């Protein structure tokens, strides 16, 4: 019956989840503390399929491609720090993590490390359409956005990729700026205030939901 079907699917998911955790742990995490003082670009992975990715960025949906391009064009001595999202466990293809590990300038962060902590330490943030890009922009971090329709692309220190040939120069520009620039912090603060001004309280008590 239906109960047996759902139970089998739940067991399959738990198996895929455990397998994905082992796959990542096998490759080893780089503690965020060890990256302090080292220039790195943060790339938070997004769940797939996900509306904000597949619908919000129809021109660019391939995260592995973005990682490959960034790793290729990063200046010497700069790392790309990738962090998986728990929502994607068990959903990746079996060789997804192996392909990323082929890049010698890419490191894995602990999935349990709060993204906001990584953003604060990063030299820049790169994403397709993840909220990590918006969070970074609000505190003045240089952002490289592969998605062309992100609502936060208007913030001055967000650079939108429309051509692969742009990536190297965008990385150079983002990494050359002092961390953080006063102008970028001010623009991020204005963007944050604009969001607050356009928001309203729904009156929901999430503790009771």
C-alpha positions in Angstrom: 0.0 0.0 0.0 0.9 3.7 0.1 2.4 3.3 3.6 4.9 0.7 2.3 5.8 2.9 -0.7 6.5 6.0 1.5 8.5 3.9 4.0 10.7 2.6 1.1 11.2 6.1 -0.2 12.1 7.4 3.2 14.6 4.6 3.8 16.1 5.3 0.3 16.5 9.0 1.2 18.1 8.3 4.5 20.6 6.0 2.8 21.4 8.7 0.2 21.8 11.2 3.0 24.2 9.0 4.9 26.1 8.3 1.7 26.5 11.9 0.8 27.7 12.8 4.3 30.4 10.1 4.0 31.4 11.3 0.6 32.0 14.8 1.9 33.7 13.8 5.2 35.9 11.4 3.3 37.4 14.4 1.4 38.1 16.3 4.6 36.8 19.7 5.8 39.0 22.8 6.0 38.1 24.6 9.3 37.2 28.2 8.8 39.7 29.2 11.5 42.6 28.0 9.4 41.5 30.2 6.5 41.7 33.4 8.5 44.3 35.6 6.9 44.2 33.7 3.7 42.3 35.3 0.7 39.4 33.1 -0.4 36.2 33.4 -2.4 33.2 31.7 -0.8 30.8 29.7 -3.0 27.8 28.4 -1.1 26.1 25.5 -3.0 22.4 25.6 -3.7 19.9 22.9 -3.6 19.0 21.4 -7.0 16.3 21.4 -8.3 15.3 24.7 -6.7 13.0 27.4 -8.1 15.3 30.3 -7.2 18.0 28.5 -9.3 16.3 26.9 -12.2 13.6 29.5 -12.7 15.3 32.5 -11.2 18.4 32.1 -13.3 17.4 30.4 -16.6 20.6 31.6 -18.3 22.9 29.9 -15.8 22.0 27.0 -13.7 25.1 24.8 -13.7 26.9 25.2 -10.3 29.7 22.9 -11.2 30.4 25.0 -14.2 30.5 28.2 -12.1 33.0 26.5 -9.7 35.1 25.3 -12.6 35.3 28.8 -14.0 36.1 30.4 -10.7 38.8 27.8 -9.9 40.3 28.4 -13.4 40.5 32.2 -13.1 41.4 32.7 -9.4 44.7 34.4 -8.9 47.6 32.3 -7.5 47.4 31.9 -3.7 43.6 32.5 -3.5 41.3 29.6 -2.6 37.7 28.9 -3.5 35.9 27.7 -0.4 32.8 25.6 -1.2 30.1 24.7 1.4 27.3 22.2 0.8 23.8 22.9 1.9 22.1 20.2 4.1 19.0 20.4 1.8 21.0 18.9 -1.0 22.3 15.8 0.8 21.4 12.7 -1.2 20.4 14.7 -4.3 23.8 15.1 -6.0 25.1 12.7 -8.6 27.7 10.2 -7.3 30.6 12.0 -9.0 29.6 15.6 -8.2 31.9 15.9 -5.2 34.8 14.1 -6.9 34.7 16.6 -9.8 35.0 19.5 -7.5 37.9 17.9 -5.6 39.9 17.7 -8.8 40.5 21.5 -8.5 43.6 22.0 -6.3 42.6 25.5 -5.2 39.2 24.5 -3.9 38.6 23.5 -0.3 35.5 22.1 1.4 34.0 23.9 4.5 32.1 22.1 7.2 28.4 22.1 6.3 27.5 23.0 9.9 29.6 26.2 9.7 27.2 29.2 9.7 27.2 30.8 6.3 27.3 34.3 7.8 30.6 33.5 9.6 32.2 32.4 6.3 30.9 35.5 4.5 32.6 37.8 7.2 35.9 36.1 6.6 35.7 35.8 2.8 37.4 38.2 0.5 34.4 37.9 -1.9 31.3 35.8 -2.4 30.3 34.1 -5.6 26.9 32.5 -6.3 24.3 32.0 -9.0 21.3 33.0 -7.0 21.9 32.0 -3.4 20.9 34.1 -0.5 24.6 34.1 0.5 25.2 36.7 -2.2 22.5 39.0 -0.8 23.8 38.6 2.8 27.3 39.4 1.6 26.2 42.4 -0.3 24.4 43.8 2.7 27.7 43.9 4.7 29.7 45.3 1.9 31.5 42.2 0.5 32.3 42.1 -3.2 29.8 39.8 -4.9 30.2 37.9 -8.2 26.7 37.0 -9.4 26.2 34.4 -12.1 22.4 35.0 -12.0 21.2 37.9 -14.1 17.9 38.4 -12.3 18.7 38.5 -8.6 16.8 41.3 -7.0 20.0 42.4 -5.2 22.1 42.8 -8.4 21.5 46.6 -8.3 23.8 47.0 -5.3 27.0 48.7 -6.7 29.5 46.1 -5.4 27.6 43.2 -7.0 29.1 42.3 -10.3 27.0 40.3 -12.7 28.6 37.7 -15.0 27.2 37.9 -18.6 30.2 36.4 -20.3 32.8 33.8 -19.2 35.6 36.2 -20.3 34.6 38.6 -17.5 35.3 36.3 -14.6 39.0 36.7 -14.3 38.8 40.5 -14.3 35.9 40.5 -11.9 37.8 38.3 -9.5 40.9 40.5 -9.8 38.8 43.6 -9.0 37.0 42.0 -6.1 40.2 40.7 -4.5 42.1 44.0 -5.0 39.8 46.1 -2.9 40.5 46.5 0.8 38.1 44.5 3.1 35.6 46.0 3.4 35.5 49.3 1.5 33.6 52.1 3.3 31.6 52.9 0.2 30.5 49.3 -0.2 29.5 49.1 3.5 27.5 52.2 3.1 25.7 51.0 0.0 25.0 47.6 1.7 23.5 49.4 4.7 21.3 51.5 2.4 20.1 48.4 0.6 19.4 46.7 4.0 17.4 49.7 5.2 15.4 49.8 1.9 14.4 46.1 2.5 13.3 46.9 6.0 11.4 50.0 4.9 9.5 47.9 2.3 8.7 45.1 4.7 5.9 44.6 7.2 5.2 42.4 10.2 2.8 39.5 9.4 2.1 39.2 13.1 3.1 35.5 13.2 4.5 33.9 16.3 6.9 31.3 14.9 7.3 29.8 18.3 3.7 28.6 18.0 3.9 27.2 14.5 
